[in-house]
Amino acid sequence: MANEEMISGSEMLMRILQREGVEYVFGYPGGSIMPVYDALYRHQGDIPHILTRHEQGAIHAAEGYARVSGKPGVVFSTSGPGATNLVTGMADALADSTPLVIITGQVDTEHLGFDAFQETDVVGMSLPVTKWSYQIRKAEDVAWAVARAFYVASTGRPGPVVLDFTHTAQCAKAVWDYHPCTRLRSYAPVPEIQSKPLAEAAVLLNSSRKPLILAGHGVALAKAEKQLAEVAEKIDAPVGLTLLGLSALPSSHPLCLGMAGMHGNIPVNIATNQADVILAVGMRFDNRVTGATEHYARQAKIIHIDIDETEFNKSIPADVAIHADAREALDKLLPLLRRNEHADWRAELKPHAEAEERLVIQPETAEREDCIHMGAVVSRVSAAFGDDAIVVTDVGLNQMMSARYSRFTQPDSIVTSGGLGTMGFGLPAAIGAKLARPDREVVLFLGDGGFQMTMQELGTIMEHNLDIKIVLLNNNFLGNVRQMQAMFCERRFSATPLANPDFMKIASAYGIASEDVERPEQLDDAIARMAAHKGAFLLNVNIDEENMVFPITRGGDPVDTIYVNLTDRYQG
Amino acid sequence: MELYTITVFSENQVGILNQIANIFTRRGLNIESLSVSPSSIEGVHKFIITCRSDRAMMQRVARLIEKRVDVLKAYLYTDSEIVYQEIALYKVPADQLLDNSNVERVIREHNARILEITRQYVIIEKTGHTADTDALFQELKHYGLLQFVRSGRVAVTKGTEEQLTRFLLNHT
């Protein structure tokens, strides 16, 4: 055909990114990805590129972007070390069902397998930690592969996809002919929902006297928050949320019991082992949620809604499995459900919430004279932003404390590394979250350990003038490990004390405003100044090193065996 | 611990074997035998894998294999649900065969056949289940067996058609 336009593989990639509505690319250049960056130079106005300070920063930023926007995050890196630096992010995104399209440069095809400079087996290395991984060896394959990558990453249970883009294919030319991918015969992302399990679920829920809903990340991924509230309200069932599901129901909702699992809220974990029917939506019964599986919800009939069939009966057997998108399943379930009231059941759980308030929450969040606790910081920061900020966390005590004491009013407001528990995730993820929603406040909680794993991304924040409020819960320890050492290793604090730099000076080197909080009485004013500040801000809060997160269900214990401090078991 | 056979049909893409193997590796499962070849359907590859584990684990493995984007279907079978064979080749010194009438009896009794005879060696072929090829191995090793090799399993179901055919009819 006369109008066939021949363009390079790199140019093709740029055009496809535009077609797919990509807003940002997060990346880091290098030798084997240069033709792509050269093409990007010509498209600067169309596809803004965020240069992070390390490839790991790029992929976590893309994850933060994807988690908040619901769209695939796009990552560029070079071959070899560029690609290997992405592997942690791939595993993180796979564990937390986060859509990413990752493009790694690769050496020329004639050098593949000859140990060329910066050659690694990216496909082989990434296969176990991605949803799909493919090497593009010729320009003719670019359109097909990139289309497929976006489709696979963003449909079904989302996940990371890698395209290992050889230098040869980046440079060679082929006919420009792009068709988005809409179907693969070997891949069925949206299961056809079956009416039988829906009907069985309705029978169970309609006859239940003590129903409990456990909602996870799948609710957010399916944008089923409204449906979740409708179902809960119609059958009057209390709701427990997983870490990644935290903002799926407003914290102030009368049916919201809080977080499930190891450091979750007592009423959720008690209710789990008392409910007669559990409706689990878009959650996977992670071992941090269940504790000892052989003692988990044995009395309950379990209805499990998941888009991923392999989650059924993995750790907890389902009495009814509904293989479906969460929103579709809840939409179809709603009309089958009878309006119900379970005042007695809710009343049964109330004393547990009151006990937690008295035994854990009050002592943790109340203003103390001697020292500062993380819970006090998080709850005050949350309130200072009207409980309406996007909360990004790192991993460890800071994460559990911000999960427990932040409150949420709208969906897509929690960004945290759940499944993989990747320290260093927080700072770059906050960059992506802020770029995805510049109109919303982004508050990042991190510890002094995780901060120093990706601290160089302060440079990215500086460069792009990102208004991210960084709350450093600084106890000069790797606090979560320290807590376990206190509990299980007779306080042998092996390799957990940290010699820290002056974080204020570091912030200042990047032109980022900061403030130190040494004493409890300084906290409120400092938070107010941070909230009022336009632009990035680092609040370095000196935390009591003995401050630990409770309650805790210890690994291997039943979910309702709960300790409210180091020694006292919750007696109900 | 029972022996299971998983049959996998996939698109003809690079790296599928890697993905399948990863699923076993991560769970500390040993693949006992493996055979890979183009299937009777054009563009579709077939993997036949045997592995010893419990049923729940093998069901999970089959579902995890099927979850991979380029995998069309994965089916799990016990030995009673399939007809299967392996092929084994044995290289025996030629003088043993010529000088020892027992070897000839062994070949006949095991229903094996001779593929090649040279002045130095004789190559014997035997198809059957593992127990059968193993039984011949046990006998031939007394006659100076020079080399022995056994293939992975090939298997067909006891149904009348390839199960994948129906799947493809519904999905193409």
Chai-1 contact restraints between the chains, C-beta under 6 A:
chainA,res_idxA,chainB,res_idxB,connection_type,confidence,min_distance_angstrom,max_distance_angstrom,comment,restraint_id
A,V123,B,G15,contact,1.0,0.0,6.0,A-B,restraint_1
A,L127,B,N18,contact,1.0,0.0,6.0,A-B,restraint_2
A,L127,B,Q19,contact,1.0,0.0,6.0,A-B,restraint_3
A,P128,B,N22,contact,1.0,0.0,6.0,A-B,restraint_4
A,W132,B,V69,contact,1.0,0.0,6.0,A-B,restraint_5
A,V152,B,V69,contact,1.0,0.0,6.0,A-B,restraint_6
A,R185,B,H171,contact,1.0,0.0,6.0,A-B,restraint_7
A,R185,B,T172,contact,1.0,0.0,6.0,A-B,restraint_8
A,S186,B,E11,contact,1.0,0.0,6.0,A-B,restraint_9
A,S186,B,D70,contact,1.0,0.0,6.0,A-B,restraint_10
A,S186,B,V71,contact,1.0,0.0,6.0,A-B,restraint_11
A,S186,B,L72,contact,1.0,0.0,6.0,A-B,restraint_12
A,Y187,B,V69,contact,1.0,0.0,6.0,A-B,restraint_13
A,T310,B,R63,contact,1.0,0.0,6.0,A-B,restraint_14
A,T310,B,L64,contact,1.0,0.0,6.0,A-B,restraint_15
A,T310,B,K67,contact,1.0,0.0,6.0,A-B,restraint_16
